[in-house]
Amino acid sequence: MTGPSPAPPGYHDTEERNWAVLTHALAAVGIFFGGLLGWVAPLVTLLTKGETSTTLRAHAVSALNFNITWAVVDLAAIVIATCAGFVHLWPLPWVLRLIPVVPFVFNIIALVKANSGECYRHPLSYPLIK
């Protein structure tokens, strides 16, 4: 019989890595299905595990800042696309629908980095939470 598996690099144990990966994966799922819901999973991670693990707090804060920033950008794009639809600027609403692709891709990159033990700092985000 073998002992417990060693902790992944960059984490105290496997559960910590699973939480970090799940944070970024569910943020990507929130972007994919809800558009504006990418911030929910990082907020849950921050509130539940942020006090017990500095690594998970770093992952959650980075993901939360990034996804809140892009939820605001996406909401602004929805308003602009709606107004452009009324003015009949026909290509603008279609171009603005590509905006959710950016946070989805960066959340997938963060997921891969979290799985390998690295703390990924999301680009293109405003630091609302420290």
C-alpha positions as CSV (number, residue, x, y, z in Angstrom):
1,M,0.0,0.0,0.0
2,T,1.3,3.4,-0.9
3,G,1.1,6.6,1.1
4,P,-0.8,9.8,0.1
5,S,0.2,11.3,-3.2
6,P,2.6,14.2,-3.0
7,A,1.3,17.7,-3.3
8,P,1.4,19.2,-6.8
9,P,4.1,21.8,-7.3
10,G,3.0,25.2,-6.1
11,Y,0.2,23.9,-3.8
12,H,0.0,22.5,-0.3
13,D,-2.2,19.6,-1.4
14,T,-4.2,18.2,-4.3
15,E,-7.4,19.8,-3.0
16,E,-5.9,23.3,-3.3
17,R,-4.9,22.6,-6.9
18,N,-8.4,21.3,-7.6
19,W,-10.0,24.5,-6.2
20,A,-7.7,26.7,-8.2
21,V,-8.5,24.8,-11.4
22,L,-12.2,24.7,-10.7
23,T,-12.2,28.5,-10.1
24,H,-10.9,29.2,-13.5
25,A,-12.9,26.4,-15.2
26,L,-16.2,27.6,-13.8
27,A,-15.3,31.2,-14.6
28,A,-14.9,30.1,-18.3
29,V,-18.2,28.2,-18.1
30,G,-19.9,31.3,-16.7
31,I,-18.6,33.3,-19.6
32,F,-19.6,30.7,-22.1
33,F,-23.1,30.1,-20.9
34,G,-24.0,33.4,-19.1
35,G,-21.7,36.0,-20.7
36,L,-21.7,38.1,-17.6
37,L,-21.4,35.3,-15.0
38,G,-17.7,34.7,-15.0
39,W,-17.2,36.4,-11.7
40,V,-19.4,34.1,-9.7
41,A,-17.0,31.1,-9.3
42,P,-14.0,33.3,-8.3
43,L,-16.2,35.1,-5.7
44,V,-17.3,31.8,-4.2
45,T,-13.7,30.6,-4.0
46,L,-12.6,33.9,-2.4
47,L,-15.3,33.7,0.2
48,T,-15.0,30.0,1.0
49,K,-11.3,29.3,0.7
50,G,-9.7,32.8,0.6
51,E,-9.0,32.9,4.3
52,T,-7.4,29.5,4.6
53,S,-5.1,29.5,1.6
54,T,-3.0,32.4,0.3
55,T,-2.5,30.6,-3.0
56,L,-6.3,30.2,-3.6
57,R,-6.8,33.8,-2.6
58,A,-4.3,34.9,-5.2
59,H,-6.0,32.8,-7.9
60,A,-9.5,34.0,-6.9
61,V,-8.6,37.7,-6.6
62,S,-6.9,37.7,-10.0
63,A,-9.8,35.8,-11.7
64,L,-12.4,38.0,-9.9
65,N,-10.8,41.3,-10.9
66,F,-10.5,40.1,-14.5
67,N,-14.0,38.7,-14.8
68,I,-15.7,41.7,-13.2
69,T,-13.7,44.0,-15.6
70,W,-14.9,42.0,-18.6
71,A,-18.5,41.8,-17.3
72,V,-18.6,45.6,-17.3
73,V,-17.0,45.7,-20.8
74,D,-19.5,43.1,-22.0
75,L,-22.4,45.0,-20.5
76,A,-21.2,48.2,-22.2
77,A,-21.0,46.3,-25.4
78,I,-24.6,45.1,-25.0
79,V,-25.8,48.7,-24.5
80,I,-23.7,49.9,-27.5
81,A,-24.9,47.0,-29.7
82,T,-28.5,47.8,-28.8
83,C,-28.1,51.5,-29.6
84,A,-26.3,50.7,-32.8
85,G,-29.1,48.4,-33.8
86,F,-31.5,51.3,-33.5
87,V,-29.3,53.5,-35.6
88,H,-28.8,50.7,-38.2
89,L,-25.0,50.4,-37.9
90,W,-25.2,46.8,-39.1
91,P,-21.7,45.5,-38.6
92,L,-21.2,46.9,-35.1
93,P,-23.6,44.5,-33.2
94,W,-21.9,41.5,-34.8
95,V,-18.4,42.7,-34.0
96,L,-19.4,43.4,-30.4
97,R,-20.6,39.9,-30.0
98,L,-17.0,38.7,-30.2
99,I,-16.1,40.5,-26.9
100,P,-16.9,37.5,-24.6
101,V,-14.3,35.5,-26.5
102,V,-11.5,37.4,-24.8
103,P,-12.3,36.5,-21.2
104,F,-13.2,32.9,-22.2
105,V,-9.7,32.4,-23.7
106,F,-7.9,34.0,-20.8
107,N,-9.8,31.9,-18.3
108,I,-8.8,28.8,-20.2
109,I,-5.1,29.9,-20.2
110,A,-5.4,30.6,-16.4
111,L,-6.9,27.1,-16.0
112,V,-4.0,25.5,-17.7
113,K,-1.5,27.5,-15.7
114,A,-3.3,26.7,-12.4
115,N,-3.2,23.0,-13.3
116,S,0.6,23.2,-13.7
117,G,1.1,25.0,-10.4
118,E,1.6,28.6,-11.6
119,C,-0.4,31.6,-10.3
120,Y,-1.6,33.4,-13.4
121,R,-2.1,37.1,-13.4
122,H,-4.8,38.0,-15.8
123,P,-4.0,40.7,-18.3
124,L,-6.4,43.5,-19.2
125,S,-8.1,43.7,-15.8
126,Y,-8.7,46.5,-13.4
127,P,-7.6,45.7,-9.8
128,L,-10.9,46.3,-7.9
129,I,-10.1,43.7,-5.1
130,K,-6.7,43.5,-3.5
